[in-house]
Each structure stands twice: as C-alpha cells, then as structure tokens.
Amino acid sequence: MTVTLRTCVGPADFPAISDFLYGLYQPDNRDGHWFQPIWEYAYTHTMFDPEAVPRIGIWEDAGAMVGLALYETRLGEAFFQTHPAYVHLKPEMLAYAEGHLTGSTDEGKRYLKAYVNDFDTAFEAVVRSRGYEPEPRSHRPMSQFVIPDPFPPIRVPDGFRLQSLADDNDLAKVHRVLWRGFNHPGEPSADGIEGRRQMQSGPHFRKDLTMVVQSPQGAFVAFAGLWFDPINRFGYVEPVATDPDYRRRGLGTAAVLEGIRRCGELGATVAYVWSAQPFYRAIGFKTLFTLNCWIRYFATG
C-alpha cells in the first residue's frame, strides 16, 4: 500500500467524498462514520466556511479515497473518516488536523476539538496521549428510529396542515420558522432568505421530504428536514425547529414522523438523528453511541 495525502480541491471533490461516505456505512451505523447527508447538509449550510475547504485532508491509496479529516462548519473541529483497512492512519490524521484544522478563541488561543466515537478506545488513547481532555458540552449522540410497517397515523390539530416544501416552498416562511424555531429574538431579516435557498442547493436535497406544518393563519410553524440515502436506504433528520408560540402541540413530532414515513415508502427501514434530546426519545429514537468531543489548547509562540 502506498498511501498519499492531498488536500480537498473544493466542489470537484464533492462527489468523491460523497461516494466515500456512502461506502463506509454499515447497518445500524456501527462503523460510526458520517453519513453522506451530514456532509451535504454541512457543505450547503450558511455557517459553513468555504475558505477553509483546501484544509480538508484526503488520504488515497492507488487513487481511491481511504481517509478523510474534515470540519463540519468551521475550523477548530476535526472529524475523521477511515476505510476499515486504514484505521492505522488515525494518529497521522490527528496530527494533520492539528496542523491544518485548528481554530482560535476570541483571545487568540489556538485549539482543536477532535471527535472520537465512544467505542473507539484505541483512538481515544491516542487523543488522551496528545493532551486532549473531554468536552462533554460538545458530545454528539447518534440515535436511531426503526421505521414501523405499517406506519401509525400522523395527525395535527384541527386547522393546521402537514405538508412538504414540494407543496409550498415559500422561502420567507421557511426562513421565519427556522429563525424563530432556533430561538433567535424578534423577526428575521429578509437578508437571510437567500441563505435558505443556498441550503436547498445540494444535489440530494428533496423538497418532498422536507416537511412543514402550516398554521390556520398560513405561517409555517414547524419544520423537519429529512434526507434519504439512496445507496444505503435510510433516512436522516436535519434540521428540526418549531416556532416557540406553537410548541407542545405535537407539530414538530408530526413533521418528523411524516418525513420518516416518506423515507420508509422509498425503502428505508431506519432513520437517524445526531441527537439524544428528550424530543427524539419521546418519538422513539434510541441512542446507539456517542461521538465524544476531546479538546486541546495549543501553546502560542
């Protein structure tokens, strides 16, 4: 094996990274790697830093991708994806991340958050040995929902309508429910509407799987994004938000379940979400493992 390292060249590498992630998946996500939809959602997100893309590290053997060290939205975080036959590259990948993916605090201190699956004890030993400490606030639980067949009826209160963006893709309404649903104060600026368009620009984004609940007054008050992996045939939930004025009415639950139901019609048997919040547990998601965050601060000078 002659493994070589190169850096990401931007959009031209998007399909290759997608194919690599498709190929890593094992049933029940027991491999613990990113899903392709995680990569696509991050890449099209308004918070994603495109200027740092050339810092993403790609390891190849005979032209085939075997390892990937990347950030989710911004520098300062590192996620490691490896072919099963190349897990020995992880120490090298961590060293690469320390040289290329670090971020800076407001005080100018350099740091890196390295994410390690809780069952990967060998890599955990490596990060411990390099001076990393647990950062529980940034841990990422991975949870799974087994799709029932037949799917139970999904209902919303009288006057509300459960629909998809294929029915109505009003970006102003989308912008408002996501703004308010993620607890931003006041009303959103119209400047953010183009950002919502950007977040629908991925090649696998599907309006028919992106669910909203419309209020009797016509506003979108709950939102659930569902992604369908056509290769491995599962659903992935991202993002979910409910307007604070309409919470605890089952609207967000209905939106999530309808999106999952539609993924089931496409052949999915399970759906995943990168969360273990009580909201998801109440729906029926079960935590599989946790992607633990380890942080290290580097000396300056």
PyMOL commands that set and color helices and strands:
alter all, ss='L'
color gray80, all
select helices_A, chain A and resi 11-24+27-29+36-44+50-55+84-100+121-129+136-138+171-181+190-198+207-209+244-246+251-265+278-283
alter helices_A, ss='H'
color red, helices_A
select strands_A, chain A and resi 3-7+57-61+64-70+77-82+103-104+110-117+133-134+140-146+161-164+210-214+220-229+234-242+270-273+286-298
alter strands_A, ss='S'
color yellow, strands_A
deselect
rebuild
show_as cartoon
